[in-house]
Amino acid sequence: MNQQRSMQFLQIALSHLPEAKELLEQSGIELDMEKVQPVMELLMKVMNDAYELGKKEAFQEQN
């Protein structure tokens, strides 16, 4: 994954972390950084796949 894009995805994910933390805590799940790391890695994979799909569709529309 592109390092710069990965950092952008991380910034986006972190900007939504307080909302996710609140939702989880309302469900009785305590959030700590140890638990967040694997979820963030998965989220970054999902965001990269979505980016690649959008890129592929944009390329197809141009041709």
C-alpha positions as CSV (number, residue, x, y, z in Angstrom):
1,M,0.0,0.0,0.0
2,N,1.2,3.5,-0.8
3,Q,2.8,5.0,2.3
4,Q,1.3,8.5,1.8
5,R,-2.2,7.1,1.1
6,S,-1.8,4.8,4.2
7,M,-1.1,7.8,6.3
8,Q,-4.1,9.7,4.9
9,F,-6.3,6.6,5.7
10,L,-4.9,6.5,9.2
11,Q,-5.7,10.2,9.7
12,I,-9.3,9.6,8.5
13,A,-9.7,6.6,10.7
14,L,-8.3,8.5,13.8
15,S,-10.7,11.4,13.1
16,H,-13.6,9.0,13.6
17,L,-12.1,7.1,16.6
18,P,-13.9,9.2,19.3
19,E,-17.3,8.4,17.7
20,A,-16.4,4.7,17.5
21,K,-15.2,4.7,21.1
22,E,-18.4,6.2,22.2
23,L,-20.5,3.7,20.3
24,L,-18.6,0.7,21.7
25,E,-18.7,2.0,25.2
26,Q,-22.4,2.4,25.0
27,S,-22.5,-1.3,24.1
28,G,-20.4,-2.2,27.1
29,I,-17.1,-2.6,25.2
30,E,-14.1,-0.8,26.6
31,L,-11.7,0.4,23.9
32,D,-8.0,0.6,24.5
33,M,-5.1,1.0,22.1
34,E,-4.2,-2.7,22.3
35,K,-7.6,-3.6,21.0
36,V,-7.7,-0.8,18.5
37,Q,-4.5,-1.8,16.5
38,P,-5.9,-4.9,14.8
39,V,-9.2,-3.1,14.0
40,M,-7.3,-0.1,12.5
41,E,-5.2,-2.5,10.3
42,L,-8.4,-4.2,9.0
43,L,-10.0,-0.8,8.4
44,M,-7.0,0.4,6.5
45,K,-7.2,-2.7,4.3
46,V,-10.9,-2.0,3.6
47,M,-10.2,1.6,2.8
48,N,-7.4,0.6,0.4
49,D,-9.6,-1.9,-1.3
50,A,-12.3,0.8,-1.7
51,Y,-9.8,3.2,-3.1
52,E,-8.5,0.7,-5.6
53,L,-12.1,-0.1,-6.7
54,G,-12.9,3.6,-7.2
55,K,-9.6,4.0,-9.1
56,K,-10.4,1.0,-11.4
57,E,-14.0,2.3,-12.0
58,A,-12.7,5.8,-12.8
59,F,-10.2,4.3,-15.3
60,Q,-12.9,2.3,-16.9
61,E,-15.1,5.3,-17.3
62,Q,-12.3,7.3,-19.0
63,N,-11.8,4.5,-21.6
